Amino acid sequence: MDFIYKNPTAPIEARVQDLLSRMTLEEKLGQMTQIERSVVAPSVLKDRCIGSILSVGGSGPIEMALTSDWADMVDNFQKAALESRLGIPILYGIDAVHGNNNVYGATIFPHNVGLGATRDSELAKRIGVATALEVRASGIHYAFAPCVAVCRDPRWGRSYESFGEDTEIVRNMTSIVTGLQGQRPEGHPKGYPFLAGRNNVVACAKHFVGDGGTDKGINEGNAILSYDDLERIHMAPYLDCISQGVCTIMASYSSWNGVPLHASHFLLTQILKEKLGFKGFIISDAEGLDRLFHPHGSNYQQSVLYAINAGIDMVMVPFRYQLFLEDLTYLVQSGKIPIARIDDAVERILRVKFAAGLFEYPLSDKSLLPAVGCKLHRELAREAVRKSLVLLKNGKDPKKSFLPLNRNAKKILIAGTHADDLGYQCGGWTATWEGKSGRITIGTTILDAVREVTGSNTEVIFEQNPSAQTLASQDISFAIVAVGECPYVEFGGDSRELPIHFNGAEIISLVADKVPTLVILIAGRPLVIEQRILDKVEAFVAAWLPGTEGGGITDVVFGDYEFQGRLPVTWFKGVDQLPSNAVEKSYDPLFPIGFGLTSKGEVL
Ligand code: GLC
């Protein structure tokens, strides 16, 4: 007998209901479970009908694994899942948040704050298309992206994951969802998940809602604001994602007026599912349930009860899944969680899997392998870097522009901790969860790019911390000093003081006292720049976290392309001003949101 759910020409809703009607309680609860790859025993996929597997930051087959190793790993998990009684395929998820950033050799695009500086929604869509190809090439179906946080305070450790502090900028950049998933057809039912085909990935708008609005920018903190402000400032980008057919939405670790999002029936069910009509599935954050009570995981069964009844559909456990399934089974069998809630969750999960074509194409497509880190994608990333650069100062004398630089100058000094460090250029969520220093993947540092663009008669010298002797030599035409932040992620990035790391301000001062200097800041957010330092330099460029294509920086500073980037965030004078957003009467920034110069000194 042909089962409807196995019929690719049957309507998705018919397939969902047919399959749901055949599932046991154990299989339904298994589908609601997402576990980390490192704890997966193939038998558990077959016997427990696990719905999804993920790589938490950096978790992969082996360090610097080939893309084909990734695809083989995912396919092996999938083959085990397909041997389950009903043959329901898994979704494999990863944080592909600026390219497929876990995979060695993948194109690493600028982090979201830099894309926000471009204001270019078409570019964001094209980056989504490229990212989806590089993710599917690795056999992976699901990207925990985009983060659509509206970051209202740069002290937040995840501010670089946000497109900016202004809701309209973030809304404009949600077009990346269409790039990742494909163009939702006009007639597609509102709120329902959409995926175009095998070259697209299931996307995940995150973290719902108000993660970027927590008090003092404290990560996983508490957003204290009215419902109207929550909706106007932080919820608006989700409507854009839902209108593009976003398949999944991730709940935030943070709270709203003291209620944790993971336990908020009002926001997850009454607002997101009922009022906004979202028909994909809501996934928890990693150990999001464990964090509902303190100490961490202390009352786990209660956490499961609150989170599932609030409206969480899939739980990113991701390690202690036996305990999760034990508790969930007890809670359903004891009637504390209604079976109708379970059916709603599983319906949504199956709907996404059918929309994603997983039942038809469960395994990787090796023909996509050449897409990873290909020239076309690196050119796209280089274009994004160019468009993300914000010129904040150009010439001590505004009438005498310092940029563009002369590529045939006699001698150029390249200095600073970030001039020749690919890992610093990429920032967090690259190669590993936190990111790290050094040649972590294939790419071009600022120093590499300067060497490529300068004339054969130009001497390029590189000293991270230039010696007094070097600085004393009279024949240096100009210096480029690249400084900024070391990579960080989540709590690791929360900062009260926002300094330039590694004594970057001193390096700037030392060099600029002796040589005409361009500063390039490699950071996930504005940092404290004292006016006395700014006065010393000839030019200052915010380059954010540009990723692997450092050539995009020299393209602009040496004049092949014009600056077009504008600040997506406020550049404050001091941390005592924070939070500082344009709507306040006391708004007194060093540079206002939207500020940016051209190389001719015109304000964009
Ligand atoms: C992390 C992040 C979330 C990410 C998830 C999986 O803690 O909060 O953005 O998608 O866990 O790595």
Boltz pocket constraint, residues with backbone or C-beta under 6 A from the ligand:
constraints:
  - pocket:
      binder: B
      contacts: [[A, 55], [A, 56], [A, 57], [A, 95], [A, 144], [A, 206], [A, 285], [A, 286]]
      max_distance: 6.0
